Amino acid sequence: MCGIVGVLGNHEVAPILVEALKRLEYRGYDSAGIATVNNGTLDRRRAVGKLVNLSDLLVHEPLAGKSGIGHTRWATHGAPSVTNAHPHMAGPVAVVHNGIIENFRELRAELAEAGFQFVTETDTETVALLTQMYMNAGAGPVEAAYQTLDRLQGAFALAFLFQGENDLIVAARKGSPLAIGHGHGEMFVGSDAIALAPLTDRITYLEEGDRAVVTRNSLEIHDANGALANRAIKTIQIDAARVDKAGHKHFMAKEIAEQPTVIGNALANYLTADGHIALPDPGVDFTAIDRLTLVACGTAYYACLTAKYWFEQIARIPVEVDVASEFRYREPPIPDRTLALFVSQSGETADTLAALRYCEGKAARILSVVNVPESSIARESDLALPIHAGIEVGVASTKAFTCQLTVLLMLALKAASDRGTLSEEALADHVSALRSLPALMTTALEQNKAMQNTARRLSEARDVLFLGRGLMYPLALEGALKLKEISYIHAEAYASGELKHGPIALIDKHVPVVVMAPRDTLFDKTVSNMQEVMARKGKVVLISDAAGLEEANEGVWASICMPTVHNAVAPILYALPAQLLAYHTAVAKGTDVDQPRNLAKSVTVE
């Protein structure tokens, strides 16, 4: 989604703003702009496309000043254009915005009646014009911004910059994240700590409903009720906020390669020396839980679908899995002794956060599995379980997905241990399998060339199907999502047993079918479905281990050999070929791997 930065500095701010915006590129955007105040004069520059276009514009039309705000826009209201790009200006105020103003039409009508003219298609222009209206009526900058905020409905993060005010930014957060950075005689505003990491390691996270008056030497925060609020200053790890490709062509390639290391980090943070699972305080007593509700969006939803198998088969707990955008509006009953578990890489996913808030006061416990421990979802949970994946920049999730799976499996093992559904010997077997994962993933990455060759052939297809049974079914879904996300090839996934219930009608000689089938107890049934595809001239890509390929490789279009692995951890390992096939297919097609069209890394609006 949109990215916001603001700087009250001691140096020329335009290059600082652009560099900070570069660190927010991973969020997805289609235009960018900055505004500064120089000797009291407010001005701006905006450009469509990548940030290099804004940088080029600033070479020819420099923007001076030591105070400024910047923005990367992901279009919601109005097409990508210079006119619709942020910052929006109206008289003495410039505004940058992440989110959606739900009542902008009513406000727009009111402003039109008052004689104000609109030049954009955006909801954000309404914010700037409202602020101008209140300032025209005699309000000062802070008062006008606060009066405007009182009128807004929806989800937003906002930053205001004012003509004649070289030492002031007003910031507000409702539904979309925003952080304040503390420097030495300087202050900063950002959508997340990544943008601010080179500038400061001291961060204050605004909470829901907060409004902040920021100057170079002060920060005054009012909470949703208007009372002065004392928000903590937290020190972040600068090294943890580094964003570079480390010699790889794309962030996605780097993040795929990092998976053995980050999964090792996740295991080290939850497994004890004697082979038990240790959760952060206050922990969870699964003997007090009768059922689980798992809620997420996108790739995290597929992690939840995988975890359903683990919790039900290993811990014998009934599990319901929901897409957050449906769950929040269906308003399902939440029985007593239900544990509600929310999974989100960013910890700021709007629908997932709304679903969590629906469960407050209804579920016995609220847990979250997140990659950002200071995120809204983490802070509003009874217990947050970090996945320790490190910063993930590529829009298509890779290492965050496998780390989510790793933490969810350990949580299922903890539940099984608490409830006595798994013997000590069986627990030790599962823990041993988990500990073997980093080495197995390193071995699997050695198949990169074979996957690249197969991907070149896939890149010529218009449609691709993925099949899987049991734990491989959610992985088939994830493989199809990855392929369509970054290569723009239409891809669908089905449970193998559903093939004859409709999807087999799609099979012909032009349709590759990726079959994910380790040599497990369901292998023979999956191979039967695969044979049905081949009988109709479908082109099968079989992903299996050596035993599986020896048995079923004859006649397939392509095959990929994976290491032999314990059934329970197979989904984590088999995520790798799903990711690499998608990656190399996208590279072969020449698409933007790290920032695919129309997508955003963190979906902070509905």
Secondary structure by P-SEA (a helix, b strand, c coil): cbbbbbbbcccccaaaaaaaaaaaccccccccbbbbbcccccccccccccaaaaaaaaaaccccccccccccccccccccccccccccccccbbbbbcccccaaaaaaaaaaaaccccccccaaaaaaaaaaaaaaacccaaaaaaaaaaaccccccccccccccccbbbbbbccbbbbbbbcccccccccccccccccccbbbbbcccccccccccbbbbbcccccbbbbbbbbcccccccccccccccaaaaaaaaaaaaaaaaaaacccccccccccccccccccccbbbbbbcaaaaaaaaaaaaaaaacccbbbbbbcaaaaaaacccccccbbbbbbbcccccaaaaaaaaaacccccbbbbbcccccccccccccbbbbccccccccccccaaaaaaaaaaaaaaaaaaaaaccccaaaaaaaaaaaaaaaaaaaaaacaaaaaaaaaaaaccccbbbbbbcccaaaaaaaaaaaaaaccccbbbbcccccccccccccccccbbbbbbcccccaaaaaaaaaaaaaaacccccccccaaaaacccccccbbbbbcccccccccccaaaaaaaaaaaaaaaaccccccccccccccccc
